[in-house]
């Protein structure tokens, strides 16, 4: 089999060589096509490979008040969770989990309660 163009995953004199997968669009090659293995394509950062279509789709953004539970990677979209009591998320993105609320020090006064979308404020 001509390297980089075709490969064969079986040792056979009669089995035809298979064409190497070409990475296209938002895909980049994470492993090259070699004599015995096909190329492995991966989606660019911020995208995941949709199992049904094989195309790269944009990672889901966790809205304000929701945080990252499982990251967007390979063939899995972002999984978000609603921020539980005592945590918050004030930014919409696909990388940050819910953050713990600030606890006021003994010499500080709570001026704003922590909510799912904003941290507590102390003075």
Secondary structure, 3 states (H helix, E strand, C coil): CCCCCEECCCCCCCCCCEECCCCCCCEEEEECCECCECCEEEECCCEEECCCCCCEEECCCECCCEEEEECCECCECCEEEECCCCEECCCCECCCCCEECCCCCCCCCEEECCECCECCEEC
